[in-house]
Amino acid sequence: MSESSGDYDYNPLYLAGSVPNIDVFFPINDPLVGSLYPSPITLKGVTFKKRIFVALMCMYSSNKEYTADWHLVHLGTMAVRRVGAICMEATAVVAEGRIGPEDASLWADSQIPPLQRVVRFGHSQGIKVGVQLAHAGREASIFSP
């Protein structure tokens, strides 16, 4: 029997707890919703909660060489669905080695905080986050693909 509390019935199964050890509120689904289709896997000492990995996608959506809110939404959407891991798109290590001007970039310390924001959100959802470091070599361009 549920208790009445205002305009809704109180049922502890409908209350989302918060992810622990995070300074902002991110709801956690406990117990997980849906089937238990993938089981955990451990590879070289790293345990992934699920066997579903999201491969990198070159989306050319950075804002003047910085990881943008777009990345947080795009990759965050997959993170909340509890995949095992996601990989950031090809991330340039020098300006001259970019595939195009909208590539994610990681050659300056100032580019770390925006990327770190995406990684922290992924970790708050219990997934692993990777990044592909990239250099386009002679194919590098200052023009959008």
C-alpha positions as CSV (number, residue, x, y, z in Angstrom):
1,M,0.0,0.0,0.0
2,S,1.4,3.4,-0.9
3,E,1.2,6.5,1.1
4,S,-0.3,9.7,-0.4
5,S,2.0,12.7,-0.5
6,G,0.5,15.7,-2.4
7,D,-0.4,15.1,-6.0
8,Y,1.3,11.7,-6.3
9,D,1.4,8.4,-4.5
10,Y,4.6,7.7,-2.6
11,N,6.4,4.6,-3.8
12,P,10.2,4.1,-3.0
13,L,10.7,2.3,-6.3
14,Y,10.0,5.5,-8.2
15,L,12.6,7.6,-6.4
16,A,15.9,8.1,-8.1
17,G,18.9,8.3,-5.8
18,S,22.0,10.4,-6.6
19,V,25.3,9.1,-7.9
20,P,27.6,9.1,-4.9
21,N,30.8,11.2,-4.7
22,I,29.7,13.8,-7.2
23,D,29.2,17.5,-6.4
24,V,26.1,17.8,-8.5
25,F,22.9,15.7,-8.7
26,F,22.9,13.0,-11.4
27,P,20.1,10.4,-11.0
28,I,21.1,6.8,-10.7
29,N,18.8,3.9,-11.8
30,D,18.9,1.4,-9.0
31,P,17.9,-1.2,-9.7
32,L,18.7,-0.9,-13.4
33,V,15.7,-0.6,-15.7
34,G,15.3,-3.2,-18.5
35,S,16.8,-6.6,-19.0
36,L,20.2,-7.7,-17.9
37,Y,21.3,-8.5,-21.5
38,P,25.0,-7.7,-21.2
39,S,27.1,-8.9,-18.3
40,P,30.3,-7.4,-16.9
41,I,33.6,-8.1,-18.6
42,T,37.2,-7.6,-17.4
43,L,39.9,-6.9,-19.9
44,K,43.5,-6.5,-18.7
45,G,42.4,-5.7,-15.2
46,V,39.7,-3.2,-16.1
47,T,36.2,-4.2,-15.4
48,F,33.4,-2.8,-17.6
49,K,29.8,-3.0,-16.3
50,K,28.5,-4.0,-19.7
51,R,29.9,-5.5,-22.9
52,I,28.5,-2.7,-25.1
53,F,31.1,-0.1,-26.2
54,V,30.5,3.0,-28.2
55,A,33.1,3.5,-30.9
56,L,34.5,6.9,-31.7
57,M,32.7,9.1,-34.2
58,C,34.3,12.1,-35.9
59,M,31.5,14.6,-35.5
60,Y,33.4,17.8,-36.2
61,S,31.5,19.7,-33.5
62,S,34.1,21.4,-31.4
63,N,33.9,25.1,-30.7
64,K,37.1,26.8,-31.7
65,E,39.3,23.8,-30.8
66,Y,37.4,23.1,-27.5
67,T,35.2,20.2,-26.6
68,A,31.7,21.8,-26.6
69,D,28.3,21.3,-24.8
70,W,27.4,19.3,-27.9
71,H,29.9,16.6,-26.9
72,L,28.4,16.5,-23.4
73,V,24.9,16.0,-24.7
74,H,25.9,13.5,-27.5
75,L,28.2,11.3,-25.4
76,G,26.2,11.9,-22.2
77,T,23.1,10.5,-23.9
78,M,24.9,7.2,-24.4
79,A,26.4,7.3,-20.9
80,V,23.0,7.5,-19.2
81,R,22.0,4.4,-21.2
82,R,24.8,2.6,-19.3
83,V,27.0,1.3,-22.0
84,G,30.3,-0.2,-20.9
85,A,32.5,2.4,-22.4
86,I,32.5,5.3,-24.8
87,C,35.4,6.7,-26.9
88,M,35.7,10.3,-27.7
89,E,36.1,11.2,-31.3
90,A,39.6,11.5,-32.9
91,T,41.2,14.3,-30.8
92,A,44.0,16.3,-32.4
93,V,47.4,16.5,-30.6
94,V,48.6,19.5,-32.6
95,A,46.8,22.2,-34.5
96,E,48.7,21.4,-37.7
97,G,47.6,17.7,-37.5
98,R,43.8,18.2,-37.4
99,I,41.5,16.5,-39.8
100,G,39.5,19.7,-39.9
101,P,39.1,22.9,-37.9
102,E,36.2,21.6,-35.8
103,D,38.1,18.6,-34.5
104,A,38.2,17.9,-30.8
105,S,41.6,19.1,-29.6
106,L,44.0,18.3,-26.8
107,W,47.3,20.1,-27.3
108,A,46.9,22.9,-24.8
109,D,46.2,22.8,-21.1
110,S,43.2,25.1,-21.6
111,Q,41.6,22.4,-23.6
112,I,41.6,19.9,-20.7
113,P,38.7,21.3,-18.6
114,P,36.0,21.1,-21.3
115,L,37.1,17.5,-22.2
116,Q,37.3,16.7,-18.5
117,R,33.6,17.8,-18.1
118,V,32.5,15.1,-20.5
119,V,34.7,12.5,-18.9
120,R,33.5,13.3,-15.4
121,F,29.9,12.9,-16.5
122,G,30.7,9.5,-18.1
123,H,32.4,8.4,-14.9
124,S,29.4,9.6,-12.8
125,Q,27.3,7.2,-14.8
126,G,29.6,4.3,-14.1
127,I,31.2,3.9,-17.5
128,K,34.8,4.1,-18.8
129,V,35.7,6.9,-21.2
130,G,38.5,6.8,-23.7
131,V,39.9,9.2,-26.2
132,Q,41.6,8.5,-29.6
133,L,44.6,10.8,-30.0
134,A,44.9,11.7,-33.6
135,H,47.3,13.3,-36.1
136,A,46.1,13.5,-39.8
137,G,49.6,13.7,-41.2
138,R,49.8,15.0,-44.8
139,E,46.0,14.8,-45.0
140,A,45.6,17.5,-42.3
141,S,43.4,20.4,-43.3
142,I,42.2,23.8,-42.2
143,F,39.0,23.3,-44.1
144,S,35.9,21.4,-42.9
145,P,35.4,17.9,-44.3
